[in-house]
Amino acid sequence: MSGLERTAARRAQGASAERVAGRLLIVVTYLSVVLLAIGLVLMLASGISPLDGGPPLDLGTLGEQLRTLDPAAFLWVGLLAVIAAPIGRVLVSGVNYARAGDRLMVAVSVGILAVIAVGVATALIVEV
């Protein structure tokens, strides 16, 4: 395989990977909107005002809350999906850059994930 053929193959693989990452972002975004809408409808059906504020996030009871159709659980899962969507996109892109051998873009992806991790760690420390 010549150098041009390898370059064309990498570009095709990269374009395909970007489509997959884009679809992932779209699907998770739609899922999060549906979950948030379900949570809002359940709140209104329960007589809870959306302006009242909500309970804190408790990952340990989230599954049980979803099973019992607790509105807050759907809202939390929807919010977590909104947060996870761009992080998932960065992860998928980073893996695809690594497969393509693009070290600079892998480093950028790792840097973005590091900034997110520092932000999350800082929020957890400040909360405690």
C-alpha positions in Angstrom: 0.0 0.0 0.0 1.5 3.3 -1.0 1.7 6.4 1.2 -1.2 8.1 -0.5 -3.4 5.0 -0.1 -2.6 4.8 3.6 -3.4 8.5 4.0 -6.7 8.1 2.2 -7.5 5.1 4.3 -6.8 7.0 7.5 -8.9 9.9 6.4 -11.8 7.6 5.6 -11.4 5.9 9.0 -11.3 9.3 10.7 -14.4 10.5 8.9 -16.2 7.3 9.8 -15.1 7.7 13.5 -16.3 11.3 13.5 -19.7 10.2 12.3 -19.9 7.6 15.1 -18.9 10.2 17.7 -21.5 12.7 16.3 -24.2 10.1 16.3 -23.3 9.2 19.9 -23.7 12.9 20.9 -27.0 13.2 19.1 -28.5 10.0 20.6 -27.4 10.8 24.2 -28.7 14.4 23.7 -32.1 13.1 22.6 -32.1 10.5 25.5 -31.4 13.3 28.0 -34.2 15.5 26.6 -36.6 12.5 26.9 -35.5 11.8 30.5 -35.8 15.4 31.5 -39.3 15.6 29.9 -40.4 12.5 31.8 -39.1 13.9 35.0 -40.9 17.2 34.4 -44.2 15.4 33.6 -43.9 13.2 36.7 -43.2 16.3 38.8 -46.3 18.1 37.5 -48.4 14.9 37.9 -47.2 14.7 41.6 -48.0 18.3 42.2 -44.4 19.3 42.7 -43.4 22.7 41.3 -40.3 22.8 39.1 -39.2 25.9 41.0 -39.1 24.2 44.4 -35.6 22.9 44.0 -34.9 19.3 44.3 -33.2 16.6 46.4 -29.4 16.1 46.2 -28.0 13.5 43.9 -27.6 10.1 45.6 -26.2 7.6 43.2 -26.8 4.7 45.7 -30.6 5.1 45.5 -30.9 6.3 41.9 -31.9 2.9 40.6 -34.6 2.4 43.2 -35.9 5.9 42.6 -36.1 5.2 38.8 -38.0 2.0 39.6 -40.5 3.9 41.7 -40.9 6.6 39.1 -39.5 9.3 41.3 -39.4 12.5 39.2 -36.1 13.6 40.7 -34.4 10.4 39.5 -35.4 11.1 35.9 -34.2 14.6 36.1 -30.9 13.6 37.6 -30.3 10.9 35.0 -31.2 13.4 32.3 -28.7 15.9 33.7 -26.0 13.3 34.0 -26.6 12.3 30.4 -26.3 15.9 29.3 -23.0 16.1 31.1 -21.8 12.7 29.8 -22.5 13.4 26.2 -19.6 15.8 25.4 -17.3 13.8 27.6 -18.2 10.6 25.7 -17.6 12.5 22.4 -14.1 13.5 23.6 -13.3 9.9 24.7 -14.5 8.4 21.4 -12.5 11.1 19.4 -9.4 10.4 21.5 -9.6 6.7 20.9 -10.0 7.3 17.2 -7.1 9.7 17.1 -5.0 7.1 18.8 -5.9 4.5 16.2 -5.0 7.0 13.5 -1.7 7.7 15.1 -2.4 11.4 15.6 -0.5 12.0 18.8 -1.2 15.7 19.0 -4.9 15.3 19.0 -4.7 12.4 21.5 -2.8 14.8 23.8 -5.5 17.5 23.2 -8.2 14.9 24.1 -6.4 13.8 27.2 -5.9 17.5 28.2 -9.6 18.2 27.8 -10.5 15.1 29.9 -7.9 16.3 32.5 -9.5 19.7 32.8 -12.9 18.1 33.2 -11.5 15.8 35.9 -9.9 18.7 37.8 -13.3 20.5 37.6 -15.2 17.6 39.0 -12.6 17.0 41.7 -12.6 20.6 42.7 -16.4 20.6 42.9 -16.4 17.5 45.1 -13.8 19.0 47.4 -15.6 22.3 47.7 -18.9 20.5 48.4 -17.5 18.6 51.3 
